[in-house]
Amino acid sequence: MDTVALAVTDGMLHFELSVAYEIFGSAPDAVTTPWYRLSVCGPAPVRVGRFLLEPDHGLDRLRYADTVIVPGWADVDVDPPAGLVDAVRAAHEAGARVASLCTGAFVLAAAGLLDGKRATTHWAHTELLTGRHPRVSVDPDVLYVDNGSVLTSAGKAAALDLCLHLVRLDHGSSIANTVARRLVVPPHRDGGQAQFVTTPLPARTDHPLAALFPWVLERLDHPLSVEDLARQARMSSRNLGRHFRSVAGTTPLRWLLTQRIRRAQELLETTDDTVDAIASATGMGTAATLRRHFNRAVGVPPDSYRRTFRSPAGRL
C-alpha cells in the first residue's frame, strides 16, 4: 500500500485534505522504513475553500494507486461530480483500497462502494446519507469503519483517526504512534462520535408538546414516568407516544433518557460534582445506573468523558 492518491475536485473540504496530505505526504524523522508515495489527482486547478490547488495528475490516475483517499465533500446537498464518482469506482475495481474522510462518504456511496456495507460520516449528515442511500448501513456513533478495501470516517478530526488507522495497518502500531506524537494527538481515541453529538429540542414550537419539553427539563432530577408526562400534557399515554414520534422521532422514555444523558454531559463538563451527585441530579438514581446508560449512549464512561471535555470554568 505504498502509493496513496488524494482524489480532489472543486468543493472539497480543506481540513480533511490537509490531514491526509500531512500524514501520508512525509514520514516522521524517526521512521526509516520506506514511506508512502503521495500524489494529488484531480482536474487542474481545483478550488478547495479559499485555496487554489494544482493536482499532480488527472482523476484517471486514481486507478494506479494502492490507496485512494476521498476528502470531505463540502455541499452534501449537491451530488458529487460524475467524473469523480466514476474515477473512484474505477480505482476500487482496479484493486485500490478506498477511504473517505468525513462527508467523502457521499462520494463512495454514489459510486456504489458502500452498498450492503456498514459506513459512517459526520454525525450531522448520517440521516441524509441514510435517506439518500438506503442500501448503506450508516452507523452514526463510530469514529471510523473498516470494511477492508473500503473505509469511512466520521467528521473532521475523525479523519485523523482513520488515517492513523491506515498507517497502523501498513506499518504497525509503533510507527503509527510515532506519527501521532508528531501531530500531538492520541494514537487511538476511546468511544465514538456519539460523545460529540448535540441533542437539541425540536425547532418547531407549534406542536402539542411545546409546553411539555421545558417542564420536563426543569424536573430531570425527578423519577418521571410516561404517565407523569401524559398527565402534564393532558393527554393519554398512547396519544403522547404518537405525538412524541411525530415531533421528536422517538418514544417518550427514550427522549427522556437522552435529555438525562445530555444534562449529565453538561454537569461533567462544567462542575466538580461527583458521579453520584450527577446521577441524583439527572434522575438516574445511582452512579452505577448513570455509568451503564452513559457508556451505552455516549461510548465512554462518565469519568473519561469528563477528562476529555472538562471546561476550565468547571475546574476548581
C-alpha positions as CSV (number, residue, x, y, z in Angstrom):
1,M,0.0,0.0,0.0
2,D,2.9,2.4,-0.8
3,T,1.2,4.7,-3.3
4,V,-1.6,7.0,-2.0
5,A,-3.7,9.2,-4.2
6,L,-5.9,12.1,-2.9
7,A,-9.0,12.4,-5.1
8,V,-9.8,16.1,-5.3
9,T,-12.3,18.3,-7.2
10,D,-13.8,21.7,-6.6
11,G,-15.9,21.6,-3.4
12,M,-13.7,19.5,-1.2
13,L,-13.1,20.4,2.5
14,H,-9.6,21.7,3.1
15,F,-9.2,20.4,6.6
16,E,-9.6,16.7,5.7
17,L,-7.5,17.1,2.6
18,S,-4.7,18.7,4.7
19,V,-4.9,15.9,7.3
20,A,-4.3,13.2,4.7
21,Y,-1.6,15.2,3.0
22,E,0.2,15.8,6.3
23,I,0.1,12.1,7.3
24,F,0.8,10.4,4.0
25,G,3.0,13.1,2.5
26,S,6.1,12.8,4.6
27,A,7.5,10.4,7.1
28,P,8.4,11.4,10.6
29,D,12.1,11.8,11.2
30,A,12.3,8.7,13.4
31,V,10.8,6.5,10.6
32,T,13.5,4.9,8.5
33,T,11.3,2.4,6.5
34,P,10.0,3.5,3.1
35,W,7.1,5.8,3.3
36,Y,4.1,6.4,1.1
37,R,4.4,8.0,-2.4
38,L,1.7,10.6,-2.3
39,S,0.0,12.2,-5.3
40,V,-2.9,14.6,-5.7
41,C,-5.3,13.7,-8.5
42,G,-7.9,15.9,-10.0
43,P,-8.8,18.4,-12.7
44,A,-6.5,21.5,-12.7
45,P,-6.8,23.8,-10.9
46,V,-9.0,22.8,-8.0
47,R,-10.7,25.3,-5.7
48,V,-10.6,24.0,-2.1
49,G,-12.3,26.5,0.2
50,R,-10.3,29.7,-0.3
51,F,-7.3,27.8,-1.6
52,L,-6.3,27.0,-5.2
53,L,-4.7,23.6,-5.6
54,E,-2.7,22.3,-8.5
55,P,-3.1,18.5,-8.8
56,D,-0.2,16.3,-9.9
57,H,-2.3,14.1,-12.2
58,G,-5.8,13.8,-13.5
59,L,-8.5,11.7,-11.9
60,D,-7.8,8.9,-14.3
61,R,-4.6,8.2,-12.4
62,L,-6.5,7.1,-9.3
63,R,-6.8,3.5,-10.7
64,Y,-3.0,3.1,-10.4
65,A,-2.9,3.9,-6.7
66,D,-2.8,1.3,-3.9
67,T,-4.9,3.6,-1.6
68,V,-7.3,6.3,-2.7
69,I,-8.3,9.0,-0.1
70,V,-11.5,11.0,-0.8
71,P,-11.6,14.1,1.5
72,G,-14.8,15.7,2.8
73,W,-17.4,16.9,0.3
74,A,-18.4,20.4,1.2
75,D,-22.0,20.6,0.0
76,V,-23.8,17.4,0.7
77,D,-27.0,18.7,-0.8
78,V,-25.3,18.6,-4.2
79,D,-24.4,15.4,-6.0
80,P,-20.6,14.9,-6.3
81,P,-19.3,15.3,-9.9
82,A,-19.8,12.2,-12.0
83,G,-16.2,12.3,-13.1
84,L,-15.0,11.9,-9.5
85,V,-17.5,9.2,-8.7
86,D,-16.6,7.2,-11.8
87,A,-12.8,7.6,-11.1
88,V,-13.2,6.4,-7.5
89,R,-15.3,3.4,-8.6
90,A,-12.7,2.5,-11.3
91,A,-9.9,2.7,-8.8
92,H,-11.7,0.3,-6.5
93,E,-12.5,-2.1,-9.3
94,A,-8.8,-2.0,-10.2
95,G,-7.9,-3.1,-6.7
96,A,-7.3,0.1,-4.8
97,R,-8.2,0.4,-1.1
98,V,-10.6,3.4,-0.9
99,A,-11.1,5.5,2.2
100,S,-13.4,8.5,2.7
101,L,-12.9,11.3,5.2
102,C,-16.0,12.9,6.8
103,T,-18.6,13.6,4.1
104,G,-16.4,12.0,1.5
105,A,-18.6,9.0,2.2
106,F,-21.2,10.6,-0.1
107,V,-18.8,10.1,-3.0
108,L,-18.2,6.5,-2.0
109,A,-21.9,5.9,-1.7
110,A,-22.7,7.5,-5.0
111,A,-20.1,5.1,-6.5
112,G,-21.9,2.2,-5.0
113,L,-18.9,1.2,-2.9
114,L,-21.0,1.3,0.3
115,D,-24.0,-0.8,-0.8
116,G,-24.6,-3.5,1.7
117,K,-21.8,-2.3,3.9
118,R,-21.6,-0.5,7.3
119,A,-20.3,3.0,7.0
120,T,-20.2,6.3,8.8
121,T,-19.8,10.1,8.1
122,H,-20.1,13.3,10.1
123,W,-22.9,12.8,12.7
124,A,-24.8,15.9,11.4
125,H,-25.2,14.1,8.0
126,T,-25.8,10.5,8.9
127,E,-29.6,10.8,8.4
128,L,-29.1,12.4,5.0
129,L,-26.7,9.7,3.9
130,T,-29.2,7.0,5.1
131,G,-32.1,8.6,3.3
132,R,-30.2,9.1,0.0
133,H,-28.5,5.7,0.0
134,P,-30.8,3.3,1.9
135,R,-28.6,0.3,0.9
136,V,-25.9,1.6,3.1
137,S,-25.9,0.7,6.8
138,V,-24.9,4.0,8.4
139,D,-23.5,3.9,11.9
140,P,-23.7,7.4,13.5
141,D,-21.8,6.5,16.6
142,V,-18.3,5.4,15.5
143,L,-15.2,7.3,14.6
144,Y,-14.5,5.2,11.5
145,V,-15.5,1.9,9.8
146,D,-13.1,-0.5,8.2
147,N,-14.6,-2.9,5.6
148,G,-11.2,-4.0,4.3
149,S,-11.0,-2.4,0.9
150,V,-13.5,0.3,1.7
151,L,-13.2,2.6,4.8
152,T,-15.1,5.6,6.0
153,S,-14.5,8.1,8.8
154,A,-16.8,10.3,10.9
155,G,-16.5,14.1,10.8
156,K,-13.5,16.4,10.9
157,A,-10.9,15.2,13.5
158,A,-12.1,11.6,12.9
159,A,-10.1,11.9,9.6
160,L,-7.0,11.8,11.8
161,D,-8.3,8.6,13.5
162,L,-8.8,6.8,10.2
163,C,-5.5,8.0,8.6
164,L,-3.6,6.8,11.7
165,H,-5.5,3.5,11.5
166,L,-4.3,3.1,7.9
167,V,-0.7,3.8,9.0
168,R,-1.2,1.2,11.8
169,L,-2.4,-1.4,9.2
170,D,0.5,-0.7,6.8
171,H,3.4,0.0,9.2
172,G,2.4,-1.3,12.6
173,S,1.4,0.4,15.9
174,S,4.9,1.7,16.8
175,I,5.2,3.8,13.7
176,A,1.5,4.9,13.9
177,N,2.3,6.1,17.5
178,T,5.3,8.0,16.2
179,V,3.1,9.8,13.6
180,A,0.5,10.6,16.3
181,R,3.2,12.1,18.6
182,R,4.4,14.3,15.8
183,L,0.9,15.5,15.3
184,V,0.4,15.9,19.1
185,V,-2.7,13.7,19.0
186,P,-3.6,10.4,20.7
187,P,-2.8,7.4,18.6
188,H,-6.2,6.0,19.4
189,R,-9.3,7.6,20.9
190,D,-11.8,5.8,23.0
191,G,-15.5,5.9,22.2
192,G,-17.2,7.1,19.1
193,Q,-18.7,10.3,17.7
194,A,-21.8,10.0,19.9
195,Q,-19.9,11.9,22.6
196,F,-19.8,14.9,20.3
197,V,-23.4,14.9,19.1
198,T,-25.7,17.6,20.4
199,T,-29.3,16.8,21.2
200,P,-31.3,20.0,20.6
201,L,-35.0,20.3,21.2
202,P,-37.2,20.3,18.1
203,A,-37.1,23.7,16.4
204,R,-40.8,23.9,15.9
205,T,-42.9,25.4,18.8
206,D,-46.3,25.0,17.3
207,H,-46.9,21.4,18.4
208,P,-48.8,19.9,21.3
209,L,-45.6,19.1,23.3
210,A,-44.1,22.6,23.2
211,A,-45.0,23.3,26.8
212,L,-44.1,19.8,28.0
213,F,-40.5,19.9,26.9
214,P,-39.3,22.8,29.2
215,W,-41.4,21.4,32.1
216,V,-39.6,18.1,31.8
217,L,-36.1,19.7,31.5
218,E,-36.8,21.6,34.8
219,R,-37.5,18.3,36.5
220,L,-34.9,15.9,35.3
221,D,-33.9,15.1,38.9
222,H,-37.4,13.6,39.4
223,P,-38.3,10.0,38.7
224,L,-40.7,10.9,35.8
225,S,-42.8,8.2,34.1
226,V,-44.7,8.2,30.8
227,E,-47.9,8.6,32.9
228,D,-46.4,11.7,34.5
229,L,-45.6,13.3,31.1
230,A,-49.0,12.3,29.7
231,R,-50.8,13.9,32.8
232,Q,-48.8,17.1,32.4
233,A,-49.6,17.2,28.7
234,R,-53.3,16.4,29.4
235,M,-53.5,13.5,27.0
236,S,-53.4,9.7,27.2
237,S,-50.2,7.8,27.2
238,R,-51.0,6.4,23.8
239,N,-51.6,9.9,22.4
240,L,-48.5,11.2,24.0
241,G,-46.4,8.4,22.3
242,R,-47.9,9.3,19.0
243,H,-47.0,13.0,19.3
244,F,-43.5,12.2,20.5
245,R,-42.9,10.0,17.4
246,S,-44.2,12.8,15.2
247,V,-42.3,15.7,16.9
248,A,-39.2,14.1,18.4
249,G,-38.9,11.0,16.2
250,T,-38.6,8.7,19.3
251,T,-40.6,7.4,22.3
252,P,-41.2,9.5,25.4
253,L,-38.9,7.3,27.6
254,R,-36.1,7.3,25.1
255,W,-36.3,11.1,24.7
256,L,-36.3,11.5,28.5
257,L,-33.2,9.3,28.8
258,T,-31.5,11.3,26.1
259,Q,-32.2,14.5,28.0
260,R,-30.9,13.0,31.2
261,I,-27.7,11.9,29.5
262,R,-27.3,15.4,27.9
263,R,-27.7,17.0,31.4
264,A,-25.1,14.6,32.8
265,Q,-22.7,15.7,30.0
266,E,-23.2,19.3,30.9
267,L,-22.6,18.7,34.6
268,L,-19.5,16.6,33.8
269,E,-18.1,19.4,31.6
270,T,-18.8,22.3,33.9
271,T,-18.9,21.1,37.5
272,D,-16.8,19.1,40.0
273,D,-19.9,17.2,41.2
274,T,-19.3,13.5,41.8
275,V,-20.8,10.9,39.6
276,D,-23.1,10.0,42.4
277,A,-24.3,13.6,42.7
278,I,-24.8,13.9,38.9
279,A,-26.7,10.6,38.9
280,S,-29.1,12.1,41.5
281,A,-29.3,15.5,39.7
282,T,-30.3,13.8,36.4
283,G,-32.8,11.3,37.9
284,M,-30.6,8.3,37.3
285,G,-30.7,7.3,40.9
286,T,-27.3,5.7,41.3
287,A,-23.8,6.1,39.9
288,A,-24.0,2.5,38.5
289,T,-27.2,3.3,36.6
290,L,-25.7,6.5,35.2
291,R,-22.5,4.8,34.2
292,R,-24.4,2.0,32.4
293,H,-26.7,4.3,30.4
294,F,-24.0,6.9,29.8
295,N,-21.5,4.4,28.5
296,R,-24.1,2.8,26.2
297,A,-25.3,6.2,24.8
298,V,-22.0,8.1,24.6
299,G,-19.5,5.3,24.1
300,V,-17.2,6.2,27.0
301,P,-17.6,6.2,30.8
302,P,-18.5,9.5,32.6
303,D,-15.0,9.8,34.1
304,S,-13.4,9.5,30.6
305,Y,-15.9,12.0,29.2
306,R,-15.1,14.5,31.9
307,R,-11.3,14.2,31.3
308,T,-11.9,14.9,27.6
309,F,-14.4,17.7,27.8
310,R,-13.9,19.4,31.2
311,S,-14.0,23.1,30.6
312,P,-11.6,25.5,32.5
313,A,-14.6,27.1,34.2
314,G,-15.6,23.7,35.7
315,R,-12.2,23.2,37.4
316,L,-11.5,24.3,41.0
